[in-house]
Amino acid sequence: MDTMSWGHIATHDLGAGWVDLGDALAPHEWYNAHGVWDGSVTVIDGVPRLVYSCLQVGRVNDVICVGVAPTSPPPAQISWVQSVP
């Protein structure tokens, strides 16, 4: 089974200058080993947070996962800290 991930691209002008920054979220733990699927991002107390569905090993149903950005992300690229609630 191929796994799903979230790609990350950035631009300064919303024109032709898009830069591929690789995966923003990728399966790497037991709780998302079969994919990082759909979700959304919000900002709480100035910190970007994700809520997304992921698929665990040996489960049929999706699991809700969360991601939190570090407090000092590098410009244009965030390394999300992933977990399950």
PDB file with one MODEL, atoms N, CA, C and O in Angstrom:
MODEL        1
ATOM      1  N   MET A   1       0.841  -1.182   0.000  1.00  0.00           N
ATOM      2  CA  MET A   1       0.000   0.000   0.000  1.00  0.00           C
ATOM      3  C   MET A   1       0.885   1.244   0.000  1.00  0.00           C
ATOM      4  O   MET A   1       1.782   1.378   0.833  1.00  0.00           O
ATOM      5  N   ASP A   2       0.629   2.137  -0.927  1.00  0.00           N
ATOM      6  CA  ASP A   2       1.307   3.424  -0.913  1.00  0.00           C
ATOM      7  C   ASP A   2       0.729   4.269   0.211  1.00  0.00           C
ATOM      8  O   ASP A   2      -0.446   4.132   0.551  1.00  0.00           O
ATOM      9  N   THR A   3       1.528   5.123   0.776  1.00  0.00           N
ATOM     10  CA  THR A   3       1.054   5.973   1.855  1.00  0.00           C
ATOM     11  C   THR A   3       0.857   7.393   1.368  1.00  0.00           C
ATOM     12  O   THR A   3       1.546   7.853   0.458  1.00  0.00           O
ATOM     13  N   MET A   4      -0.089   8.082   1.982  1.00  0.00           N
ATOM     14  CA  MET A   4      -0.377   9.477   1.649  1.00  0.00           C
ATOM     15  C   MET A   4       0.405  10.394   2.578  1.00  0.00           C
ATOM     16  O   MET A   4       0.622  10.079   3.748  1.00  0.00           O
ATOM     17  N   SER A   5       0.824  11.533   2.039  1.00  0.00           N
ATOM     18  CA  SER A   5       1.499  12.542   2.838  1.00  0.00           C
ATOM     19  C   SER A   5       1.023  13.918   2.380  1.00  0.00           C
ATOM     20  O   SER A   5       0.360  14.043   1.351  1.00  0.00           O
ATOM     21  N   TRP A   6       1.363  14.936   3.144  1.00  0.00           N
ATOM     22  CA  TRP A   6       1.046  16.320   2.775  1.00  0.00           C
ATOM     23  C   TRP A   6       2.300  16.958   2.219  1.00  0.00           C
ATOM     24  O   TRP A   6       3.321  17.028   2.903  1.00  0.00           O
ATOM     25  N   GLY A   7       2.232  17.419   0.992  1.00  0.00           N
ATOM     26  CA  GLY A   7       3.344  18.148   0.413  1.00  0.00           C
ATOM     27  C   GLY A   7       3.361  19.580   0.914  1.00  0.00           C
ATOM     28  O   GLY A   7       2.382  20.052   1.492  1.00  0.00           O
ATOM     29  N   HIS A   8       4.474  20.274   0.695  1.00  0.00           N
ATOM     30  CA  HIS A   8       4.603  21.658   1.151  1.00  0.00           C
ATOM     31  C   HIS A   8       5.282  22.454   0.044  1.00  0.00           C
ATOM     32  O   HIS A   8       6.422  22.175  -0.329  1.00  0.00           O
ATOM     33  N   ILE A   9       4.569  23.450  -0.476  1.00  0.00           N
ATOM     34  CA  ILE A   9       5.142  24.350  -1.469  1.00  0.00           C
ATOM     35  C   ILE A   9       4.973  25.783  -0.983  1.00  0.00           C
ATOM     36  O   ILE A   9       4.090  26.068  -0.174  1.00  0.00           O
ATOM     37  N   ALA A  10       5.806  26.673  -1.469  1.00  0.00           N
ATOM     38  CA  ALA A  10       5.748  28.069  -1.033  1.00  0.00           C
ATOM     39  C   ALA A  10       6.034  28.983  -2.217  1.00  0.00           C
ATOM     40  O   ALA A  10       6.704  28.594  -3.174  1.00  0.00           O
ATOM     41  N   THR A  11       5.513  30.208  -2.134  1.00  0.00           N
ATOM     42  CA  THR A  11       5.773  31.225  -3.131  1.00  0.00           C
ATOM     43  C   THR A  11       5.742  32.597  -2.464  1.00  0.00           C
ATOM     44  O   THR A  11       5.106  32.778  -1.425  1.00  0.00           O
ATOM     45  N   HIS A  12       6.416  33.537  -3.056  1.00  0.00           N
ATOM     46  CA  HIS A  12       6.388  34.909  -2.545  1.00  0.00           C
ATOM     47  C   HIS A  12       5.364  35.764  -3.264  1.00  0.00           C
ATOM     48  O   HIS A  12       4.979  36.823  -2.767  1.00  0.00           O
ATOM     49  N   ASP A  13       4.911  35.309  -4.445  1.00  0.00           N
ATOM     50  CA  ASP A  13       4.050  36.177  -5.253  1.00  0.00           C
ATOM     51  C   ASP A  13       2.801  35.491  -5.806  1.00  0.00           C
ATOM     52  O   ASP A  13       2.066  36.102  -6.582  1.00  0.00           O
ATOM     53  N   LEU A  14       2.545  34.248  -5.428  1.00  0.00           N
ATOM     54  CA  LEU A  14       1.413  33.463  -5.940  1.00  0.00           C
ATOM     55  C   LEU A  14       1.440  33.347  -7.465  1.00  0.00           C
ATOM     56  O   LEU A  14       0.410  33.109  -8.097  1.00  0.00           O
ATOM     57  N   GLY A  15       2.613  33.517  -8.040  1.00  0.00           N
ATOM     58  CA  GLY A  15       2.779  33.423  -9.488  1.00  0.00           C
ATOM     59  C   GLY A  15       3.474  32.134  -9.868  1.00  0.00           C
ATOM     60  O   GLY A  15       3.130  31.061  -9.372  1.00  0.00           O
ATOM     61  N   ALA A  16       4.443  32.243 -10.741  1.00  0.00           N
ATOM     62  CA  ALA A  16       5.124  31.070 -11.280  1.00  0.00           C
ATOM     63  C   ALA A  16       6.287  30.615 -10.411  1.00  0.00           C
ATOM     64  O   ALA A  16       6.903  29.594 -10.714  1.00  0.00           O
ATOM     65  N   GLY A  17       6.602  31.323  -9.364  1.00  0.00           N
ATOM     66  CA  GLY A  17       7.784  31.029  -8.562  1.00  0.00           C
ATOM     67  C   GLY A  17       7.541  30.093  -7.392  1.00  0.00           C
ATOM     68  O   GLY A  17       7.980  30.390  -6.281  1.00  0.00           O
ATOM     69  N   TRP A  18       6.858  28.975  -7.595  1.00  0.00           N
ATOM     70  CA  TRP A  18       6.593  28.034  -6.509  1.00  0.00           C
ATOM     71  C   TRP A  18       7.826  27.174  -6.240  1.00  0.00           C
ATOM     72  O   TRP A  18       8.520  26.762  -7.170  1.00  0.00           O
ATOM     73  N   VAL A  19       8.092  26.907  -4.958  1.00  0.00           N
ATOM     74  CA  VAL A  19       9.231  26.095  -4.541  1.00  0.00           C
ATOM     75  C   VAL A  19       8.713  24.889  -3.770  1.00  0.00           C
ATOM     76  O   VAL A  19       7.941  25.039  -2.822  1.00  0.00           O
ATOM     77  N   ASP A  20       9.134  23.691  -4.172  1.00  0.00           N
ATOM     78  CA  ASP A  20       8.751  22.458  -3.487  1.00  0.00           C
ATOM     79  C   ASP A  20       9.634  22.281  -2.263  1.00  0.00           C
ATOM     80  O   ASP A  20      10.853  22.169  -2.390  1.00  0.00           O
ATOM     81  N   LEU A  21       9.031  22.255  -1.073  1.00  0.00           N
ATOM     82  CA  LEU A  21       9.767  22.108   0.180  1.00  0.00           C
ATOM     83  C   LEU A  21       9.696  20.691   0.740  1.00  0.00           C
ATOM     84  O   LEU A  21      10.079  20.457   1.887  1.00  0.00           O
ATOM     85  N   GLY A  22       9.212  19.752  -0.056  1.00  0.00           N
ATOM     86  CA  GLY A  22       9.127  18.361   0.397  1.00  0.00           C
ATOM     87  C   GLY A  22       7.872  18.115   1.214  1.00  0.00           C
ATOM     88  O   GLY A  22       6.929  18.904   1.176  1.00  0.00           O
ATOM     89  N   ASP A  23       7.868  17.027   1.944  1.00  0.00           N
ATOM     90  CA  ASP A  23       6.702  16.658   2.746  1.00  0.00           C
ATOM     91  C   ASP A  23       6.600  17.511   4.000  1.00  0.00           C
ATOM     92  O   ASP A  23       7.572  17.672   4.738  1.00  0.00           O
ATOM     93  N   ALA A  24       5.411  18.056   4.231  1.00  0.00           N
ATOM     94  CA  ALA A  24       5.132  18.757   5.481  1.00  0.00           C
ATOM     95  C   ALA A  24       4.739  17.748   6.556  1.00  0.00           C
ATOM     96  O   ALA A  24       5.140  17.871   7.713  1.00  0.00           O
ATOM     97  N   LEU A  25       3.956  16.760   6.165  1.00  0.00           N
ATOM     98  CA  LEU A  25       3.563  15.660   7.052  1.00  0.00           C
ATOM     99  C   LEU A  25       3.737  14.366   6.288  1.00  0.00           C
ATOM    100  O   LEU A  25       3.300  14.251   5.143  1.00  0.00           O
ATOM    101  N   ALA A  26       4.366  13.407   6.907  1.00  0.00           N
ATOM    102  CA  ALA A  26       4.557  12.107   6.275  1.00  0.00           C
ATOM    103  C   ALA A  26       4.405  11.020   7.329  1.00  0.00           C
ATOM    104  O   ALA A  26       4.725  11.239   8.498  1.00  0.00           O
ATOM    105  N   PRO A  27       3.923   9.856   6.929  1.00  0.00           N
ATOM    106  CA  PRO A  27       3.774   8.751   7.876  1.00  0.00           C
ATOM    107  C   PRO A  27       5.130   8.306   8.410  1.00  0.00           C
ATOM    108  O   PRO A  27       6.051   8.033   7.640  1.00  0.00           O
ATOM    109  N   HIS A  28       5.246   8.237   9.726  1.00  0.00           N
ATOM    110  CA  HIS A  28       6.506   7.783  10.307  1.00  0.00           C
ATOM    111  C   HIS A  28       6.339   7.161  11.691  1.00  0.00           C
ATOM    112  O   HIS A  28       7.321   6.724  12.292  1.00  0.00           O
ATOM    113  N   GLU A  29       5.126   7.116  12.197  1.00  0.00           N
ATOM    114  CA  GLU A  29       4.878   6.555  13.524  1.00  0.00           C
ATOM    115  C   GLU A  29       3.797   5.478  13.422  1.00  0.00           C
ATOM    116  O   GLU A  29       3.144   5.354  12.386  1.00  0.00           O
ATOM    117  N   TRP A  30       3.608   4.707  14.479  1.00  0.00           N
ATOM    118  CA  TRP A  30       2.616   3.633  14.474  1.00  0.00           C
ATOM    119  C   TRP A  30       1.216   4.148  14.197  1.00  0.00           C
ATOM    120  O   TRP A  30       0.421   3.457  13.560  1.00  0.00           O
ATOM    121  N   TYR A  31       0.895   5.357  14.666  1.00  0.00           N
ATOM    122  CA  TYR A  31      -0.470   5.869  14.533  1.00  0.00           C
ATOM    123  C   TYR A  31      -0.763   6.431  13.149  1.00  0.00           C
ATOM    124  O   TYR A  31      -1.924   6.704  12.848  1.00  0.00           O
ATOM    125  N   ASN A  32       0.241   6.614  12.292  1.00  0.00           N
ATOM    126  CA  ASN A  32      -0.033   7.106  10.944  1.00  0.00           C
ATOM    127  C   ASN A  32       0.741   6.333   9.880  1.00  0.00           C
ATOM    128  O   ASN A  32       1.011   6.853   8.798  1.00  0.00           O
ATOM    129  N   ALA A  33       1.091   5.103  10.192  1.00  0.00           N
ATOM    130  CA  ALA A  33       1.960   4.306   9.317  1.00  0.00           C
ATOM    131  C   ALA A  33       1.387   4.081   7.920  1.00  0.00           C
ATOM    132  O   ALA A  33       2.145   3.850   6.978  1.00  0.00           O
ATOM    133  N   HIS A  34       0.070   4.143   7.768  1.00  0.00           N
ATOM    134  CA  HIS A  34      -0.534   3.911   6.456  1.00  0.00           C
ATOM    135  C   HIS A  34      -1.077   5.177   5.818  1.00  0.00           C
ATOM    136  O   HIS A  34      -1.864   5.101   4.876  1.00  0.00           O
ATOM    137  N   GLY A  35      -0.677   6.328   6.307  1.00  0.00           N
ATOM    138  CA  GLY A  35      -1.052   7.541   5.603  1.00  0.00           C
ATOM    139  C   GLY A  35      -1.483   8.696   6.477  1.00  0.00           C
ATOM    140  O   GLY A  35      -2.059   8.525   7.551  1.00  0.00           O
ATOM    141  N   VAL A  36      -1.178   9.883   5.970  1.00  0.00           N
ATOM    142  CA  VAL A  36      -1.606  11.148   6.541  1.00  0.00           C
ATOM    143  C   VAL A  36      -2.605  11.699   5.544  1.00  0.00           C
ATOM    144  O   VAL A  36      -2.225  12.033   4.422  1.00  0.00           O
ATOM    145  N   TRP A  37      -3.871  11.804   5.916  1.00  0.00           N
ATOM    146  CA  TRP A  37      -4.921  12.092   4.953  1.00  0.00           C
ATOM    147  C   TRP A  37      -5.392  13.540   5.050  1.00  0.00           C
ATOM    148  O   TRP A  37      -4.566  14.453   5.077  1.00  0.00           O
ATOM    149  N   ASP A  38      -6.686  13.763   5.102  1.00  0.00           N
ATOM    150  CA  ASP A  38      -7.201  15.138   5.055  1.00  0.00           C
ATOM    151  C   ASP A  38      -7.255  15.773   6.439  1.00  0.00           C
ATOM    152  O   ASP A  38      -7.218  15.083   7.458  1.00  0.00           O
ATOM    153  N   GLY A  39      -7.343  17.095   6.455  1.00  0.00           N
ATOM    154  CA  GLY A  39      -7.402  17.808   7.713  1.00  0.00           C
ATOM    155  C   GLY A  39      -7.396  19.303   7.481  1.00  0.00           C
ATOM    156  O   GLY A  39      -7.621  19.778   6.368  1.00  0.00           O
ATOM    157  N   SER A  40      -7.136  20.031   8.543  1.00  0.00           N
ATOM    158  CA  SER A  40      -7.112  21.487   8.431  1.00  0.00           C
ATOM    159  C   SER A  40      -6.096  22.066   9.420  1.00  0.00           C
ATOM    160  O   SER A  40      -5.625  21.392  10.337  1.00  0.00           O
ATOM    161  N   VAL A  41      -5.782  23.347   9.191  1.00  0.00           N
ATOM    162  CA  VAL A  41      -4.820  24.066  10.020  1.00  0.00           C
ATOM    163  C   VAL A  41      -5.526  25.261  10.643  1.00  0.00           C
ATOM    164  O   VAL A  41      -6.334  25.920   9.988  1.00  0.00           O
ATOM    165  N   THR A  42      -5.228  25.538  11.894  1.00  0.00           N
ATOM    166  CA  THR A  42      -5.708  26.739  12.559  1.00  0.00           C
ATOM    167  C   THR A  42      -4.566  27.305  13.405  1.00  0.00           C
ATOM    168  O   THR A  42      -3.566  26.624  13.638  1.00  0.00           O
ATOM    169  N   VAL A  43      -4.712  28.521  13.853  1.00  0.00           N
ATOM    170  CA  VAL A  43      -3.705  29.142  14.713  1.00  0.00           C
ATOM    171  C   VAL A  43      -4.337  29.381  16.079  1.00  0.00           C
ATOM    172  O   VAL A  43      -5.378  30.031  16.182  1.00  0.00           O
ATOM    173  N   ILE A  44      -3.707  28.855  17.128  1.00  0.00           N
ATOM    174  CA  ILE A  44      -4.168  29.024  18.502  1.00  0.00           C
ATOM    175  C   ILE A  44      -3.025  29.646  19.296  1.00  0.00           C
ATOM    176  O   ILE A  44      -1.928  29.090  19.354  1.00  0.00           O
ATOM    177  N   ASP A  45      -3.281  30.789  19.898  1.00  0.00           N
ATOM    178  CA  ASP A  45      -2.254  31.514  20.662  1.00  0.00           C
ATOM    179  C   ASP A  45      -0.986  31.738  19.841  1.00  0.00           C
ATOM    180  O   ASP A  45       0.125  31.654  20.363  1.00  0.00           O
ATOM    181  N   GLY A  46      -1.164  32.022  18.552  1.00  0.00           N
ATOM    182  CA  GLY A  46      -0.037  32.321  17.682  1.00  0.00           C
ATOM    183  C   GLY A  46       0.736  31.119  17.172  1.00  0.00           C
ATOM    184  O   GLY A  46       1.733  31.284  16.469  1.00  0.00           O
ATOM    185  N   VAL A  47       0.293  29.901  17.512  1.00  0.00           N
ATOM    186  CA  VAL A  47       0.991  28.679  17.090  1.00  0.00           C
ATOM    187  C   VAL A  47       0.116  27.910  16.100  1.00  0.00           C
ATOM    188  O   VAL A  47      -1.013  27.552  16.435  1.00  0.00           O
ATOM    189  N   PRO A  48       0.618  27.645  14.872  1.00  0.00           N
ATOM    190  CA  PRO A  48      -0.156  26.837  13.920  1.00  0.00           C
ATOM    191  C   PRO A  48      -0.334  25.411  14.441  1.00  0.00           C
ATOM    192  O   PRO A  48       0.605  24.796  14.946  1.00  0.00           O
ATOM    193  N   ARG A  49      -1.569  24.898  14.304  1.00  0.00           N
ATOM    194  CA  ARG A  49      -1.886  23.537  14.747  1.00  0.00           C
ATOM    195  C   ARG A  49      -2.689  22.834  13.661  1.00  0.00           C
ATOM    196  O   ARG A  49      -3.534  23.442  13.003  1.00  0.00           O
ATOM    197  N   LEU A  50      -2.415  21.555  13.486  1.00  0.00           N
ATOM    198  CA  LEU A  50      -3.114  20.723  12.519  1.00  0.00           C
ATOM    199  C   LEU A  50      -4.014  19.739  13.236  1.00  0.00           C
ATOM    200  O   LEU A  50      -3.691  19.270  14.327  1.00  0.00           O
ATOM    201  N   VAL A  51      -5.132  19.431  12.629  1.00  0.00           N
ATOM    202  CA  VAL A  51      -5.953  18.291  13.019  1.00  0.00           C
ATOM    203  C   VAL A  51      -6.201  17.544  11.718  1.00  0.00           C
ATOM    204  O   VAL A  51      -6.733  18.116  10.767  1.00  0.00           O
ATOM    205  N   TYR A  52      -5.822  16.278  11.667  1.00  0.00           N
ATOM    206  CA  TYR A  52      -5.913  15.535  10.410  1.00  0.00           C
ATOM    207  C   TYR A  52      -6.203  14.067  10.691  1.00  0.00           C
ATOM    208  O   TYR A  52      -6.011  13.579  11.804  1.00  0.00           O
ATOM    209  N   SER A  53      -6.663  13.385   9.672  1.00  0.00           N
ATOM    210  CA  SER A  53      -6.919  11.957   9.826  1.00  0.00           C
ATOM    211  C   SER A  53      -5.699  11.180   9.370  1.00  0.00           C
ATOM    212  O   SER A  53      -5.010  11.567   8.427  1.00  0.00           O
ATOM    213  N   CYS A  54      -5.447  10.076  10.056  1.00  0.00           N
ATOM    214  CA  CYS A  54      -4.339   9.202   9.690  1.00  0.00           C
ATOM    215  C   CYS A  54      -4.804   7.758   9.877  1.00  0.00           C
ATOM    216  O   CYS A  54      -5.804   7.494  10.544  1.00  0.00           O
ATOM    217  N   LEU A  55      -4.074   6.849   9.290  1.00  0.00           N
ATOM    218  CA  LEU A  55      -4.475   5.449   9.292  1.00  0.00           C
ATOM    219  C   LEU A  55      -3.409   4.618   9.980  1.00  0.00           C
ATOM    220  O   LEU A  55      -2.244   4.621   9.583  1.00  0.00           O
ATOM    221  N   GLN A  56      -3.827   3.901  11.026  1.00  0.00           N
ATOM    222  CA  GLN A  56      -2.904   3.090  11.816  1.00  0.00           C
ATOM    223  C   GLN A  56      -2.707   1.717  11.194  1.00  0.00           C
ATOM    224  O   GLN A  56      -3.517   1.270  10.382  1.00  0.00           O
ATOM    225  N   VAL A  57      -1.637   1.059  11.579  1.00  0.00           N
ATOM    226  CA  VAL A  57      -1.390  -0.315  11.187  1.00  0.00           C
ATOM    227  C   VAL A  57      -2.450  -1.209  11.829  1.00  0.00           C
ATOM    228  O   VAL A  57      -2.700  -1.104  13.030  1.00  0.00           O
ATOM    229  N   GLY A  58      -3.072  -2.081  11.048  1.00  0.00           N
ATOM    230  CA  GLY A  58      -4.022  -3.048  11.567  1.00  0.00           C
ATOM    231  C   GLY A  58      -5.399  -2.506  11.899  1.00  0.00           C
ATOM    232  O   GLY A  58      -6.205  -3.227  12.488  1.00  0.00           O
ATOM    233  N   ARG A  59      -5.703  -1.263  11.544  1.00  0.00           N
ATOM    234  CA  ARG A  59      -7.024  -0.691  11.818  1.00  0.00           C
ATOM    235  C   ARG A  59      -7.719  -0.369  10.521  1.00  0.00           C
ATOM    236  O   ARG A  59      -7.081  -0.035   9.523  1.00  0.00           O
ATOM    237  N   VAL A  60      -9.027  -0.472  10.543  1.00  0.00           N
ATOM    238  CA  VAL A  60      -9.816  -0.138   9.362  1.00  0.00           C
ATOM    239  C   VAL A  60     -10.227   1.328   9.394  1.00  0.00           C
ATOM    240  O   VAL A  60     -10.303   1.970   8.347  1.00  0.00           O
ATOM    241  N   ASN A  61     -10.492   1.866  10.583  1.00  0.00           N
ATOM    242  CA  ASN A  61     -10.969   3.242  10.719  1.00  0.00           C
ATOM    243  C   ASN A  61      -9.822   4.236  10.809  1.00  0.00           C
ATOM    244  O   ASN A  61      -8.722   3.914  11.260  1.00  0.00           O
ATOM    245  N   ASP A  62     -10.111   5.451  10.367  1.00  0.00           N
ATOM    246  CA  ASP A  62      -9.149   6.540  10.528  1.00  0.00           C
ATOM    247  C   ASP A  62      -9.018   6.910  12.001  1.00  0.00           C
ATOM    248  O   ASP A  62      -9.911   6.638  12.805  1.00  0.00           O
ATOM    249  N   VAL A  63      -7.906   7.526  12.337  1.00  0.00           N
ATOM    250  CA  VAL A  63      -7.639   8.037  13.672  1.00  0.00           C
ATOM    251  C   VAL A  63      -7.398   9.535  13.530  1.00  0.00           C
ATOM    252  O   VAL A  63      -6.797   9.971  12.547  1.00  0.00           O
ATOM    253  N   ILE A  64      -7.851  10.320  14.482  1.00  0.00           N
ATOM    254  CA  ILE A  64      -7.582  11.757  14.464  1.00  0.00           C
ATOM    255  C   ILE A  64      -6.190  11.992  15.045  1.00  0.00           C
ATOM    256  O   ILE A  64      -5.876  11.527  16.141  1.00  0.00           O
ATOM    257  N   CYS A  65      -5.365  12.715  14.301  1.00  0.00           N
ATOM    258  CA  CYS A  65      -4.014  13.047  14.735  1.00  0.00           C
ATOM    259  C   CYS A  65      -3.889  14.560  14.831  1.00  0.00           C
ATOM    260  O   CYS A  65      -4.695  15.298  14.265  1.00  0.00           O
ATOM    261  N   VAL A  66      -2.880  15.008  15.548  1.00  0.00           N
ATOM    262  CA  VAL A  66      -2.639  16.444  15.673  1.00  0.00           C
ATOM    263  C   VAL A  66      -1.183  16.740  15.334  1.00  0.00           C
ATOM    264  O   VAL A  66      -0.309  15.887  15.486  1.00  0.00           O
ATOM    265  N   GLY A  67      -0.944  17.943  14.878  1.00  0.00           N
ATOM    266  CA  GLY A  67       0.409  18.410  14.617  1.00  0.00           C
ATOM    267  C   GLY A  67       0.541  19.811  15.175  1.00  0.00           C
ATOM    268  O   GLY A  67      -0.385  20.614  15.068  1.00  0.00           O
ATOM    269  N   VAL A  68       1.677  20.110  15.766  1.00  0.00           N
ATOM    270  CA  VAL A  68       1.931  21.434  16.322  1.00  0.00           C
ATOM    271  C   VAL A  68       3.246  21.926  15.739  1.00  0.00           C
ATOM    272  O   VAL A  68       4.230  21.190  15.680  1.00  0.00           O
ATOM    273  N   ALA A  69       3.245  23.193  15.304  1.00  0.00           N
ATOM    274  CA  ALA A  69       4.478  23.788  14.783  1.00  0.00           C
ATOM    275  C   ALA A  69       5.372  24.179  15.940  1.00  0.00           C
ATOM    276  O   ALA A  69       4.875  24.575  16.995  1.00  0.00           O
ATOM    277  N   PRO A  70       6.674  24.076  15.768  1.00  0.00           N
ATOM    278  CA  PRO A  70       7.571  24.585  16.805  1.00  0.00           C
ATOM    279  C   PRO A  70       7.382  26.087  16.976  1.00  0.00           C
ATOM    280  O   PRO A  70       6.881  26.753  16.070  1.00  0.00           O
ATOM    281  N   THR A  71       7.768  26.615  18.100  1.00  0.00           N
ATOM    282  CA  THR A  71       7.520  28.039  18.363  1.00  0.00           C
ATOM    283  C   THR A  71       8.372  28.965  17.507  1.00  0.00           C
ATOM    284  O   THR A  71       8.015  30.131  17.336  1.00  0.00           O
ATOM    285  N   SER A  72       9.478  28.486  16.967  1.00  0.00           N
ATOM    286  CA  SER A  72      10.330  29.317  16.112  1.00  0.00           C
ATOM    287  C   SER A  72      10.632  28.588  14.805  1.00  0.00           C
ATOM    288  O   SER A  72      11.751  28.110  14.618  1.00  0.00           O
ATOM    289  N   PRO A  73       9.661  28.492  13.899  1.00  0.00           N
ATOM    290  CA  PRO A  73       9.927  27.775  12.657  1.00  0.00           C
ATOM    291  C   PRO A  73      10.863  28.566  11.748  1.00  0.00           C
ATOM    292  O   PRO A  73      10.877  29.796  11.786  1.00  0.00           O
ATOM    293  N   PRO A  74      11.647  27.856  10.927  1.00  0.00           N
ATOM    294  CA  PRO A  74      12.449  28.562   9.935  1.00  0.00           C
ATOM    295  C   PRO A  74      11.519  29.207   8.900  1.00  0.00           C
ATOM    296  O   PRO A  74      10.394  28.738   8.727  1.00  0.00           O
ATOM    297  N   PRO A  75      11.945  30.244   8.222  1.00  0.00           N
ATOM    298  CA  PRO A  75      11.082  30.907   7.240  1.00  0.00           C
ATOM    299  C   PRO A  75      10.566  29.929   6.187  1.00  0.00           C
ATOM    300  O   PRO A  75      11.321  29.134   5.627  1.00  0.00           O
ATOM    301  N   ALA A  76       9.269  30.010   5.937  1.00  0.00           N
ATOM    302  CA  ALA A  76       8.596  29.278   4.858  1.00  0.00           C
ATOM    303  C   ALA A  76       8.545  27.768   5.022  1.00  0.00           C
ATOM    304  O   ALA A  76       7.949  27.093   4.183  1.00  0.00           O
ATOM    305  N   GLN A  77       9.141  27.213   6.060  1.00  0.00           N
ATOM    306  CA  GLN A  77       9.063  25.765   6.215  1.00  0.00           C
ATOM    307  C   GLN A  77       8.902  25.423   7.678  1.00  0.00           C
ATOM    308  O   GLN A  77       9.639  25.920   8.529  1.00  0.00           O
ATOM    309  N   ILE A  78       7.934  24.570   7.964  1.00  0.00           N
ATOM    310  CA  ILE A  78       7.656  24.161   9.332  1.00  0.00           C
ATOM    311  C   ILE A  78       7.845  22.665   9.447  1.00  0.00           C
ATOM    312  O   ILE A  78       7.333  21.915   8.616  1.00  0.00           O
ATOM    313  N   SER A  79       8.561  22.218  10.447  1.00  0.00           N
ATOM    314  CA  SER A  79       8.683  20.804  10.768  1.00  0.00           C
ATOM    315  C   SER A  79       7.673  20.504  11.856  1.00  0.00           C
ATOM    316  O   SER A  79       7.903  20.818  13.024  1.00  0.00           O
ATOM    317  N   TRP A  80       6.562  19.902  11.486  1.00  0.00           N
ATOM    318  CA  TRP A  80       5.462  19.648  12.413  1.00  0.00           C
ATOM    319  C   TRP A  80       5.814  18.553  13.391  1.00  0.00           C
ATOM    320  O   TRP A  80       6.434  17.559  13.012  1.00  0.00           O
ATOM    321  N   VAL A  81       5.430  18.716  14.645  1.00  0.00           N
ATOM    322  CA  VAL A  81       5.552  17.692  15.666  1.00  0.00           C
ATOM    323  C   VAL A  81       4.214  16.966  15.690  1.00  0.00           C
ATOM    324  O   VAL A  81       3.195  17.556  16.047  1.00  0.00           O
ATOM    325  N   GLN A  82       4.208  15.684  15.310  1.00  0.00           N
ATOM    326  CA  GLN A  82       2.977  14.917  15.171  1.00  0.00           C
ATOM    327  C   GLN A  82       2.714  14.049  16.390  1.00  0.00           C
ATOM    328  O   GLN A  82       3.644  13.589  17.052  1.00  0.00           O
ATOM    329  N   SER A  83       1.410  13.825  16.685  1.00  0.00           N
ATOM    330  CA  SER A  83       1.024  12.946  17.775  1.00  0.00           C
ATOM    331  C   SER A  83      -0.448  12.589  17.650  1.00  0.00           C
ATOM    332  O   SER A  83      -1.141  13.072  16.754  1.00  0.00           O
ATOM    333  N   VAL A  84      -0.918  11.744  18.551  1.00  0.00           N
ATOM    334  CA  VAL A  84      -2.347  11.447  18.665  1.00  0.00           C
ATOM    335  C   VAL A  84      -2.827  12.069  19.970  1.00  0.00           C
ATOM    336  O   VAL A  84      -2.089  12.085  20.954  1.00  0.00           O
ATOM    337  N   PRO A  85      -4.057  12.582  19.989  1.00  0.00           N
ATOM    338  CA  PRO A  85      -4.546  13.213  21.232  1.00  0.00           C
ATOM    339  C   PRO A  85      -4.754  12.216  22.351  1.00  0.00           C
ATOM    340  O   PRO A  85      -5.160  12.597  23.449  1.00  0.00           O
TER     341      PRO A  85
ENDMDL
END
